[in-house]
Amino acid sequence: MTHALAVAAWQRVQEQDFVEQNGRRAGTADVHPPAVLTPPAGEGGLPNDWLRVARLSGTGSVLLPGAARMLGITVLKGQVRLGATSASRGRSMVVPACLGAATLELSEAHAIVSSVA
């Protein structure tokens, strides 16, 4: 959040295109096969030293890489399943760091994966 506040062009906040000039959009999520994990902090994204964010979308299996920190998954559409645990639209789940890499099953899903850096 501190980074976002530091780089926003506050002198332009009243201008019509303020959001378009200061934000990034990942585009529409494709909920059809295959399932993919897309890190928006990559090329063309918004690098951040404190937060890691990625998008899950599609239908099928996708590997969630192991992380040094707990991950949160917020489901915006469809369903995401990890073993016997699942979350559907409007719900979230936590993936503990000790789990390591794990396979997620997506069903017409659009979800956000996030953690602290």
VOTILUM-240798 format. One record per residue (C-alpha): residue number from 1; residue in three letters; x, y, z. Coordinates in Angstrom, 1 decimal, decimal comma. Layout:
pos;code;xx;yy;zz
NUM;ALA;X;Y;Z
...
***
This chain:
pos;code;xx;yy;zz
1;MET;0,0;0,0;0,0
2;THR;2,8;2,4;0,8
3;HIS;4,3;1,9;-2,7
4;ALA;0,9;2,6;-4,3
5;LEU;0,6;5,8;-2,3
6;ALA;4,1;6,9;-3,2
7;VAL;3,8;6,4;-7,0
8;ALA;0,2;7,7;-7,5
9;ALA;0,1;11,1;-9,4
10;TRP;-2,0;12,8;-6,7
11;GLN;-1,8;16,2;-8,5
12;ARG;-3,9;14,6;-11,2
13;VAL;-6,6;13,0;-9,0
14;GLN;-9,4;15,3;-10,3
15;GLU;-8,7;14,5;-14,0
16;GLN;-11,0;12,2;-15,9
17;ASP;-8,4;9,5;-16,7
18;PHE;-6,7;9,3;-13,3
19;VAL;-7,6;5,6;-12,7
20;GLU;-6,6;4,6;-16,2
21;GLN;-3,3;6,3;-16,0
22;ASN;-2,4;5,0;-12,5
23;GLY;-3,8;1,4;-12,5
24;ARG;-3,2;-1,8;-14,3
25;ARG;-5,9;-4,3;-15,5
26;ALA;-5,3;-7,9;-16,0
27;GLY;-8,1;-8,3;-18,5
28;THR;-11,0;-10,6;-18,4
29;ALA;-10,3;-14,0;-16,8
30;ASP;-10,9;-17,0;-19,1
31;VAL;-12,7;-19,6;-17,0
32;HIS;-12,5;-22,3;-19,6
33;PRO;-9,7;-24,9;-19,8
34;PRO;-6,9;-24,9;-19,2
35;ALA;-6,4;-23,7;-15,6
36;VAL;-3,6;-21,2;-15,3
37;LEU;-1,8;-19,3;-12,6
38;THR;-0,8;-15,8;-13,8
39;PRO;1,4;-13,5;-11,6
40;PRO;0,4;-9,9;-12,6
41;ALA;3,6;-8,6;-10,8
42;GLY;5,5;-9,9;-13,8
43;GLU;6,3;-8,1;-17,1
44;GLY;4,0;-5,1;-17,5
45;GLY;2,6;-5,5;-13,9
46;LEU;3,1;-3,6;-10,7
47;PRO;6,2;-4,8;-8,8
48;ASN;5,8;-4,6;-5,0
49;ASP;8,3;-5,3;-2,3
50;TRP;5,7;-6,2;0,3
51;LEU;2,9;-8,1;-1,4
52;ARG;2,7;-11,0;-3,8
53;VAL;-0,4;-11,3;-6,0
54;ALA;-1,3;-13,8;-8,7
55;ARG;-4,5;-14,7;-10,6
56;LEU;-6,0;-18,2;-11,0
57;SER;-8,3;-18,8;-13,8
58;GLY;-9,8;-21,6;-15,9
59;THR;-10,9;-25,1;-15,5
60;GLY;-8,7;-28,1;-14,6
61;SER;-5,6;-28,7;-12,5
62;VAL;-2,9;-26,1;-11,9
63;LEU;0,2;-26,3;-9,7
64;LEU;0,5;-23,8;-6,9
65;PRO;4,2;-23,4;-6,2
66;GLY;5,4;-23,7;-2,6
67;ALA;5,7;-20,4;-0,8
68;ALA;7,7;-19,2;2,2
69;ARG;4,6;-17,6;3,6
70;MET;0,9;-18,5;4,1
71;LEU;-1,2;-17,9;0,9
72;GLY;-4,7;-16,6;0,8
73;ILE;-7,0;-17,5;-2,1
74;THR;-10,1;-15,4;-2,7
75;VAL;-12,6;-16,9;-5,2
76;LEU;-14,3;-14,4;-7,4
77;LYS;-16,1;-16,9;-9,7
78;GLY;-16,5;-20,6;-9,9
79;GLN;-14,8;-23,0;-7,5
80;VAL;-11,3;-23,8;-6,3
81;ARG;-10,5;-27,1;-4,6
82;LEU;-7,4;-28,1;-2,7
83;GLY;-7,7;-31,8;-1,6
84;ALA;-11,0;-32,1;0,4
85;THR;-11,2;-28,3;1,0
86;SER;-13,0;-26,1;-1,5
87;ALA;-14,1;-22,5;-1,8
88;SER;-16,6;-21,0;-4,2
89;ARG;-17,6;-17,5;-5,3
90;GLY;-17,3;-15,0;-2,4
91;ARG;-15,3;-17,4;-0,2
92;SER;-11,6;-17,6;0,7
93;MET;-9,2;-20,3;1,8
94;VAL;-5,8;-20,3;3,4
95;VAL;-2,9;-22,4;2,2
96;PRO;-0,2;-22,9;4,9
97;ALA;3,4;-22,4;3,9
98;CYS;4,3;-25,8;5,3
99;LEU;2,2;-27,5;2,6
100;GLY;4,7;-26,8;-0,1
101;ALA;3,7;-27,1;-3,7
102;ALA;0,1;-28,2;-4,2
103;THR;-2,2;-29,0;-7,0
104;LEU;-5,4;-27,0;-7,2
105;GLU;-8,5;-28,1;-9,1
106;LEU;-10,4;-25,2;-10,7
107;SER;-13,9;-25,3;-12,0
108;GLU;-14,8;-22,3;-14,2
109;ALA;-12,8;-20,3;-11,7
110;HIS;-11,4;-16,8;-11,3
111;ALA;-9,5;-16,3;-8,0
112;ILE;-6,8;-14,1;-6,5
113;VAL;-3,8;-15,7;-4,7
114;SER;-2,0;-13,3;-2,3
115;SER;0,6;-13,3;0,4
116;VAL;3,0;-10,9;2,1
117;ALA;6,5;-11,0;0,6
***
